[in-house]
C-alpha cells in the first residue's frame, strides 16, 4: 500500500512467532529498503514503511525465501489468523491451542473458495490463560471454554456474542457459508450475521458472555509474565529497525530465539533468566506510554492533518493516573476506534479534544497548536482531569 512516506509492506509471521534470524533480516531490510520505521499492528503483524515502489515489489520474494510468507498470494491471504501469543508456553493456556491453530491454518490454506472473503476477514484461536479468553477479536473465533472443549464465535467483536460448541473444522465451513450467502456486511459489523451463518449450517447456539476487559487490560501486560517469559512494548506500536534488531539479539543471546508478537503492540521473549533490556521498548507496567494510542500522523499518512506520535510522547508525563489518551491524525481514528478518556483529533484549525469519546465524537475544546495542547494537559495533570476552566 502506498502512504505519504512511501510504500509499506506487511509481514504476518506464522502463528505470530518470529525467529531471531527472521527478525534480523527484517531489521536489515527496513534500514536498506525502507525508512527504518516499523509498526506492530493490532493483527500481530509487522509493517515496514518508506519503501520505493520497486523495493515494495521485490520484498515478497525476500519474505517468502525467509519463511515469512507463502508464494501463493491467495493462500497467504487466507491464512490471516490470530493465535493466543503464549500458546505452548503458558500452562494456563489450553493445551491444544497450537494443534487447533495449525489444523485450522492448514484447512484455510487449502480452501481456495475462501479467497472470496473480504480483505480484512480474519480468524482467531483463543486458548485463554495469562492473556484471558475474550481478548482476541476476529470475525470467526475458536475459543477454549474448558478442558478439551471449544466454542466458535462468529462476529465476536459484537457483544453479547452467541457461541456454538462445534468441531474446530466447522469454523472453515462457516466462512464458506459467508462467501455464498452474499452478505453485504462483515460479521463484526452486525451481530445478526453470525447467527444467520450458524442457522444456515443447522447449528443451535447458546448465549455465552465473557466479563468485559478494561481498556488497559492487555496493554499493561509488560515485564515478567512468569515461566521465564517477559513482555516488551513498542510505544504506540512504533519501533525502529534498531529496536527490532536489539530485540532479536536479546532473544538469541539470552532466550529461546523466538519473538512472540501480540495484537497489543508487545513482543514476548521466552527462556529468559533475567529481564531483557532493549532501548526504546517499554518494560515498566506503570509507564503512561502503555495508556496511549497514536496513528502515524502527518508525513506518513495523507489523511492526517497534524503530527501525532511526538505529541503523544510529550503528553505521556502529563496524563492523569489511570487515564487513557488517543492522538489521531484525522476523524477516522485508525489507531484506536474505541472511546478513551482523552482523544485529540488533528484538523484544519488545530487539535480538537473529545473527552470520554472516540475520534468521531463531539469536540469540546479546540487548540490551535501542540503547545496549547501541552498547556491544557498540564492543567489536567494538576487538577486531576477536572474541567480546568476550558
N, C-alpha and C positions, 0 to 999 in steps of 0.2 A: 504494500500500500504506500502511496506517495503522501508525504506530510510536508509541512512548511520547512523542515530542516533536512529534507531528503527522503529517500525511500526507507521504509522499515521492514524488517523481516522477523518472523516469529518462529520459535522452536518449542515444540511440545515434547519433552522427554517422556519416554515410555514409563507409565505408572508414576510419573512425577519424580523420577530419580535420574540424577545426572552424575556420571562418573567423573572423577577428578580430571582425568585426561581429556574428557569432552569439555569440561569447564575451561581448562587451559586453552583449548583450541578456540572456543567461543570468545574468550577474552582477547586472544590474539587477533581474531577476525574482526572483532568490534573496534580494535585500535587501528588496524591496517585498512579495512574496507569501509568502516563507518566512522562516526564521530566519537566513539568511545562511551556513549551513553547506553545503558541497558535498563530495561524495566522488568520488574516481576509483576505479572498480570494476575487478575483475580481468577484466572483459569489455570494457575500453576504453570504458566509458560514463561519463556524469556523472550523479550522483544528488543532487538538490536536496532539502533537508529542511525540516521545520517548516511545511508548508502547512496551511491550513484545508481542510476537505472541499470547500468551494465553490471555493477557489483551485485545488485539485488538479483539479477537474472542468473548469475553464477553461483550464488550462495546455496540454492537447493542441492546441487551436486556435492558441495563440500559437506553439507549437513548429512546427506544420505550416506556418504562414504564413512562418516564418523559414527554411524548408527543412530543418528538423531532425527531420522525421518524415513519415510517409505518412498521408493522411486515412483510408485503409482499414486498420483495426486488424489484420486478418488478414495483409495484405501487410507491414505493419510488423513483425509478429511473425516472419514467415517469413524476413525478411532478416537475422536475427541471424547475424553473421559477423565473425570477427576476420581482420585482414589485417596482414601484416608492416608495422610502423609506418613504416619508411623506404622502402617500395616507391616507385620512381620517383625517389628522392633518393640512395640508396646504390648505387654502381656494382657492389658485390658481391652485391646482391640480384637474383634472377632478373629479367631484363629484361621478361618477360611477366607479372609478378606482378599488376600493376594490371589489365591486359587480362583475365587469368584471373579475377580477383576480380569485375570488372564483369560479365563473362559469367555467372558463377555467380549473382551477385546478381539479375540480370535473370531468370534461369531460376527462381530461388526465388520471386521476387515473382509470377511468372506461374503457379506450380504450386499452385493452390488446395487440392489434396488435402493438401498438406504442413501445412496449418493443424492437422491432427490430431496432429502431432508433439508430444511432451512440451514443456511450457512453457519449459524451460531447454535444450532441444536446440539445438545450435549447430554452425556450420561454421567452418573456418579456412582461409585461403590463406597458406601459409608459404613465402616465397621465400628465406629464409635471409639471409646477409650479416652485417652488424655485429651484428645480433641472430640468432645461429646457428639453423639449421634444427633443429627439435625443441623450441624454447621455447614456441611457441604450442600450446595444448591445447584440444581441442574434440571433439565426438562424431564428426564426419567432417572429416578434414584433407586438403587438397590440398597436397602438399609437393614442392618442387623438388628433384630429385635429380641434375640435370645440365643442360647447355645444351639447352633445348627439351624436357626430359624431366621429367615429373611423376609422382608416385605418389599413390595415395589410401589413407589410413589410417583405418580405422573402429575406434572405441574407442581412440583414440590416447593416452588417459591411462593405459592399461594397458601394462605392459612385460613381455616384448618384443612390440610390435605386429606384425601381419602386414600388409605393404603390397602394393598391386596397381598395376601400371602400366596405367592406363586413361585414356581421354579425360576431361578435366575435366567434361564434361557428364554423365558417368555417375555422378558424385557425387550428383546430384539423383535419379537412378534408385535409388541405394542408400537414400535417405530414403523414397522411395515404397515400397520393399520393407519397410522398417522399419514403416511405418504398417500395411501389410497383413499382416504376419507375426504381429501380436498378441503381440509380445514384451512381457513384464512388467517388463523392466529396460532401462535405457539402456545403450548400448554401452560407455560408460566404466566402468560398474559391473561388467561381466562381459566379459572379453576374448573369450570364445567367441562372443558375439553378433555381433561384427563379422565373424568368419569365416563364420558362418551366412549373413549377408546376402550376402557375396560368392558363396558357394556357390549361393544361390538365383538369382543372376544368371548362373551358369555360368562364373564367373571363377576362375582359379587364381592364388594369390598366392605370394609369396616372403617369407621371414623377413628383415627388414631392421632392423638395430639402429643406434641413434644413441648416441654417447658421452653418458653422463649429465652433466647440468649441475649444478654445485654450487648450494646454496640461494641464494647471493647473486649468481649469475652475471648475472641480469638486473637485480637491484636496484642493482648497482654501476655501471650504465650511466648516469652523470650526468656533467655537464661536457661538454667538447668531444668530438664523435663523428667529426670530420672533415668535409670538404666544407661548411664553414660551418654545421654542424649542432651544436646544443647541447641537452642534456637537463637538465631541472629536475625534481626530485622533490617531490611533496607528501608531507610526513612522515606515514607510516602511511595514506596515501591521503586525508588530510583537508586541505581548504583552505577559505578563506573567500571570500566574494564579492569582497572587495577583492583577494585574491591572484589570482583568475581575471581580474579587470579589469586588474590590472597586467601579467599575462602577455600578455593581448591587446594592451595598449598597447605593450609592448616588441615584440611580433610585428609590429604595424602600423607602428611608427615606425622600427624598426631592421632588420626582416627581410622575409620574403615574405608576411606576414599570415596564416600558417597555423599552427594549433596541432595537432600530431600527438599523439593520445592513445595510450598503450600500456597493456597489461594489468598493468603493474608499477608503477602509481602515479606515472608520469612523463609529462611533456609535452616534446615535442621541437620546438624552434623552428629554422627554416631561414633561410638567406640572411643570417646574422648575421656581421658583420665583427669583432665583439668579443663576449666572453662576456656574456650577459644577466644582469642582477641584479634579482631580484624578492624583496622582503622576505617571509620566511616559507618560501620554496622552497629546497630543498637543491641546491647545485651542486657540493659537495665530495664526490668519490667515496670519501673516507675517513671520512665522517661516520657515527657509530654509529647515527644515525636510519635509515640505509638497511638496517640489520640488525634492525629492529624491526617487528612487526606488532601491531595492536590493533584491536578492534572499536569500535563507537560507545559501548558501555558503558551503565551505569545512567543514566537520564534521557533516553536516546534509544531504548533497546530494553527492552521489557517483560521479556524473558528474562534480562537481565543482573542479576547480584546485586551488582555493585560497579563503581566508576569504573575506567576503563581508559586512556584517552588521556593524561591528565595524569600518571598514574602511570608510563606507558611513557616519556614525555618526561623525567621526573625521573630515571629509571633509566638513560637513554642514556649519561651520562658515566661510569657505574659498570659498564657492560657490558664484560667482558673482551675483549681484542683478538681479533677473528675470530669471536666468539660471536654467536649469534642469539637473539632474545627474542620471545616471543609473549605478550601480555597479553589474556586472553579473559574476557568477562563471564559466560560460562557454559561448560558442558561441550561445547556444540556446536562451538566453535572456528571460527566462520564466517570470521574474518579470515585464518586460515592453518590448514587442516586437517592439514597435514603436521607432522612432528616438528621440534623446534628444540632447541638446547642447553638453554634455559630456557623453560618455559611456565608462566605464572601463570594460575590459574583462580579467578575470584571465586565464592564460595559463601556459604552462610548463616553460616558461622563465621569467615570471613575469606578469605585468598588461599592456595590450595594451590599448591605448587611441584612441577612434573613436570620431571625432568631427562632430556634426550635422549629426549623423547617428545612427544606431542601433547596437546591439551586433554582427550582421553578417557583418557589414561594414568594410571598409578598415582601418587598424590600421596605424596611422601616427606617433606614438611615442610608445616606449616600456620602461617601468620602471621595474627595477629588483625586487623591493620590495615596501611595502606600505610607507616606509619612503621617497623613491624617488617620489612616487605619491604625498605625502603630500607637499613636497618642490615645486613641479610643480604647485600645486594648490595655494600655497602662491603667486607665480608669477602671476597666472591668476587673483587672487583677487586684487593684487596691480596694475596690468596693464590693468584691465578691460577686461580680457579674450582675449587679442590680442595674437599674436604668442608667445611672451615671449621667443623667441630665441631657442625653442626646435628643 
